[in-house]
Amino acid sequence: MSRSGLLTGVIGAYQKQRKEKRLAYFRQLRKKHNRNIANPVEEIRRYGSDILESEKFIASGRNIQHGNMSVRKHCYQVAKYSLLIADRFGIHVNRREMVRGALLHDYFLYDWHGPNHALHGFYHPGVALRKAGRDFRLTERERDIIRKHMWPMTVIPPVCREAWVVTTADKYCSFMETMGIHRGSSVKDKDTVLEKCHRRVSDWMRGQGAEK
């Protein structure tokens, strides 16, 4: 088996293991609190169906966010992990507003990979807020989530629990996607950080062998 095939197998096994652990944790959480904790997928569909089915949100699946994850799937993942974080730590939140804010937090609707968007990390929350406000009716919590999700880059910190949870979930998902641990099925074929590192190490090892 080639090194790239081995790396792909390791990542696949890790993802499968994490999925099994999440399902086991979800069952334990229900048992511990002795209450019906909704499936995050069901909650996202219930609270954000109009966003998920909107033409522009669907079109965001054509743009890369991190690694090979599309913007659309990234926003979905952030909504899912926001619910899981709130449940894990017993944080009382408005779940509907948190889900909708998470789905719209990166509603900037452009491909940010390029020289024209060098400061994307600083200004895209404002662009996303303006476009989301144009296409959807936003509450103050949802506005705070979208506007502050890049804190501390946005300088002013979030003022509601929902925004704190979403910014935490966003940073977790961004890290996992960039490292290639969370994988997407984007239309663009973009190497993950792990794949780039693996290729560079392989090139270095071949260079060392050639020198001998």
N, C-alpha and C positions, 0 to 999 in steps of 0.2 A: 504493500500500500504506500502511495506517495505521501509526502509530508502534508501537502494541502488536503488530501483525502482524510488523513489522520486528524488534522485540525478540525475539519468539518464534522467528523464523527464525534470528536470530543465536545464541540459546541452543541451538537444535536442532543447528545446524551445529557449534557448539563441542563439544556432547556426542558427536556422531558422530566428530569428529576425535579426541577423547580416547579413545573406544572403539577406534579404529583404532590409535592409539599404544600402548594397553595390550596389544592383541593382538600387535603387532610386538615390543614389549618382552618379552612372554612367550616368543616364539619365540627371541629373542636370548639370554634367560636360560637356556633349555634348551641352546642350542648352546654358550654360554660355559662352563657347568658340566659339560657332557657327561654329564648324568644326567636321569633321567625325573622332572621336576617335575610333580606332579599338578595338574590343573586345580582352582582353588579351589572352583568350584561342586561338583565331584565330591567333594572333601574335606569340604566342609560337609555334604553329603548323607550321606556315609559316617559321619562322627563325630556328627552332630546330628540324624539322622532322627527320633528319638523326640521331640526338642524341636520340630522343625519341624512335626510332625504332631499335636502335642498341642493340645487344644481351647483352652486359655487362651492359648497363644502365637499361634494363628491369630486368636483374638478381639482380640489387641492390634493387629491390622491396622485396627481401627475407630478407633483413637486416633491423633491427630497427634503427631509428635515435633518436627520442625523444618520450616519451610516448608510444603509439602504432602506431606511424607514421613511415612508411618505408622511407628509404633513397631516393628512387626514387620519392615518392610523396612529400617529403619534398623539394627536389630540384625543382620540378614543382611548388610548392606553393611559393617558394622564387622568382622564375622567374615571377610568376603572380603578387605578391605584389610589386616587383621591378617596374613593369610597372605602377601599380596603384599609387605608391608613386611618381614616376616621373611625372605622369599626375596631381596628386593632388597639387603638389608644383610647377608645371610649370618648371621642370628641363629639360634643353635641353641635351639629351643623344643620343648616337648611339644605337638605340633600338635593332638592330640585335645582336650587340656584347654584350649588356647587357643581353639579353635573353640567349644567348649561354654560356656566362660566369656563369650565375646563374644556368643553368642546370648542368654545369660541376663542380660547386664549391666544391661539396662533392664526387667527382669521385674517391674515395680511394679504393672502391671495396673490402671491408672486413667488418666483424662484429666487431665493436670496443668495444662491451660490454664484458669485460673480463680482467683478471689481466695482460695479455700481452700487453694491450694498455692503460696503466694508464696515459700516457702522450699524448694520442690521440689528445687532443685539441690543443697542441702545434705543432705537426709534421704533422698532416694529410693534411694541405693545400699544403705542399711540395709534399707529396705522390700523392694527387689528381692532382696537376699540371703535375707531371712527367707522370702519366698514361693517362691524357687527351691529353698531347702533343704527346704521342705515338699513340693514336687512332684517333686524330682529328687534323686538321690544325688550330692552334690558332693564333689570332692577339695579339698585345701587350696589348690592353685593356683587352681582355679575360684572358690573363696571369695575369695581375694585379688584376683582380677580384678574380680569384682562389687563388692566392698567399696571398692576403691581407684580405680575407673575415673574418678572425678570429681576426682582429685588435680590441683591443690593444694587444692581446696575441701574435700577430706576430711582435710586437714592431714597425716595420716600417709601417707608415700609407699608405693608398691608395693614388695614384697620379692622378686618373681620377674620374670624376663624377660618371661614371657607377659603379665603385668599391665601392664608398661611398654609393650609393643607395642600392646595393646588400648587403653590410654588415649590413645596417640598416634593410632591409627586412629579412635577415637571423636571426638577433637577435629577431625581432618581432615574426617571425614564430616559432623559437626555444622556446621562452617563452610560446606562445599559445599552442604549442604541449605538452610541459612538464607539463603545468597546466591542460591538458586534454580538453581545449576549442576547439582546432582544433584536430579532431579525424581522425585516419587512419583506414584502414581495413587490418592490417598486418597479416601475417601468424602466428606471435607470439602473445600470449595473455599476455600483460604486463600492470600492473596497472599504472594508471596515478597518478600524485602527489595528485590530488583532491581525488581520490579513496583511496589512502593510508591514507591520513589525515582523511577521513570519517571513515575508518575502525578503525583507532586508537582512534578517538573520541568515536565511538560506543563501542569499547572494554572498554574504560575508564568509560563510563556511565554505562555499565553493571557491572563493578567492583564496582562502587559506590553503585549501587543498591544491590549488594551482601553483601556489608559491613553493610548496614542498616538492 
